[in-house]
Amino acid sequence: MPRTLQEVFESLDFLPDPTPAAHDSDHYANFSMVYNKPTTDEHQPSKKIAATGTERGPSGLYINIKVREFITCNECSKVRCLFSGRQLTEQDGLEIQHAIENWPYTCFSTGSQLV
């Protein structure tokens, strides 16, 4: 069941997707230039990373023996692995558990957002 009436939801203005600036593709266009205009999600940073198919960390980090903890996405409920290049200390483990219990996690969040 929706939390908002459908007609109210449909009347909301949504934030535009990131759009490269016309004069400099290394920067995004100003909000006022793209607000209330059709945009696509092709320039979202998370989409670009996913499209490259490359790891977002040091080579060899994302292997099963480097999994240190599991975390569940609050949006899609998928279980994700937390990796570490070194064995966690007891203090590290306590801090990770505290972060998992106290801060919401969503897919494409980085570990640095947890600790």
C-alpha positions as CSV (number, residue, x, y, z in Angstrom):
1,M,0.0,0.0,0.0
2,P,1.5,3.4,-0.9
3,R,2.3,5.8,1.8
4,T,1.1,8.8,-0.3
5,L,-2.0,9.2,-2.4
6,Q,-1.3,8.4,-6.0
7,E,-2.4,11.8,-7.3
8,V,-0.1,13.5,-4.7
9,F,2.8,11.2,-5.7
10,E,2.3,12.0,-9.4
11,S,2.3,15.7,-8.8
12,L,5.8,15.7,-7.1
13,D,8.8,17.1,-8.9
14,F,11.7,14.7,-8.8
15,L,15.4,15.6,-8.7
16,P,17.0,15.3,-12.2
17,D,19.6,12.7,-13.0
18,P,23.2,14.0,-13.2
19,T,23.8,15.5,-16.6
20,P,27.1,16.6,-18.0
21,A,27.5,20.4,-18.6
22,A,27.3,21.4,-22.2
23,H,30.6,23.3,-22.1
24,D,32.6,20.9,-19.9
25,S,31.8,17.1,-19.8
26,D,34.0,16.7,-16.7
27,H,31.4,18.6,-14.7
28,Y,27.7,18.3,-14.2
29,A,25.2,20.9,-15.4
30,N,23.8,23.3,-12.9
31,F,20.6,22.2,-11.2
32,S,18.6,25.1,-12.6
33,M,19.6,24.0,-16.2
34,V,18.2,20.5,-15.8
35,Y,15.4,20.8,-13.3
36,N,12.0,19.8,-14.8
37,K,13.7,18.6,-18.0
38,P,13.9,15.0,-19.2
39,T,17.1,13.3,-18.1
40,T,18.5,9.8,-18.2
41,D,20.4,7.9,-15.5
42,E,23.3,7.0,-17.8
43,H,25.7,9.5,-16.1
44,Q,25.0,8.4,-12.5
45,P,28.4,7.6,-11.0
46,S,27.1,4.2,-9.6
47,K,25.9,3.2,-13.1
48,K,29.3,4.1,-14.6
49,I,31.1,2.0,-12.1
50,A,28.8,-0.9,-12.6
51,A,29.1,-0.6,-16.4
52,T,32.8,-0.9,-16.4
53,G,32.7,-4.3,-14.7
54,T,35.9,-3.5,-12.8
55,E,36.5,-3.9,-9.1
56,R,36.4,-0.8,-7.0
57,G,39.3,-1.8,-4.8
58,P,42.8,-3.3,-5.0
59,S,43.2,-6.3,-7.2
60,G,42.6,-9.6,-5.4
61,L,40.6,-8.0,-2.5
62,Y,37.2,-9.4,-3.6
63,I,37.8,-13.1,-3.0
64,N,36.0,-15.4,-0.6
65,I,38.8,-15.6,2.0
66,K,38.7,-11.8,2.4
67,V,35.0,-11.7,3.4
68,R,34.9,-10.4,7.0
69,E,31.2,-9.7,7.5
70,F,27.8,-9.7,5.8
71,I,25.4,-6.9,5.6
72,T,21.8,-6.6,4.2
73,C,20.7,-3.8,2.0
74,N,17.8,-1.8,3.5
75,E,16.3,-1.2,0.1
76,C,16.5,-4.5,-1.8
77,S,17.2,-6.9,1.1
78,K,20.2,-8.5,-0.8
79,V,23.0,-9.8,1.4
80,R,26.3,-8.2,0.6
81,C,29.8,-9.1,1.7
82,L,32.2,-6.8,3.5
83,F,35.8,-7.4,2.4
84,S,39.0,-6.5,4.1
85,G,42.6,-7.0,2.9
86,R,43.6,-7.9,6.4
87,Q,42.2,-9.9,9.3
88,L,40.1,-7.7,11.5
89,T,41.1,-7.1,15.1
90,E,38.6,-7.6,17.8
91,Q,38.1,-3.8,18.0
92,D,37.6,-3.6,14.2
93,G,34.9,-6.3,14.5
94,L,33.1,-4.5,17.3
95,E,33.2,-1.2,15.3
96,I,31.8,-3.0,12.2
97,Q,29.0,-4.6,14.3
98,H,28.2,-1.2,15.8
99,A,28.0,0.4,12.3
100,I,25.8,-2.4,10.9
101,E,23.4,-2.2,13.8
102,N,23.2,1.6,13.9
103,W,23.4,2.9,10.4
104,P,21.3,2.0,7.4
105,Y,23.1,0.4,4.4
106,T,22.1,0.5,0.8
107,C,23.7,-1.0,-2.3
108,F,26.5,1.1,-3.7
109,S,27.3,2.5,-0.2
110,T,30.9,2.3,0.5
111,G,32.5,0.8,3.6
112,S,33.9,4.2,4.5
113,Q,30.3,5.3,5.0
114,L,29.9,2.6,7.7
115,V,33.0,3.3,9.8
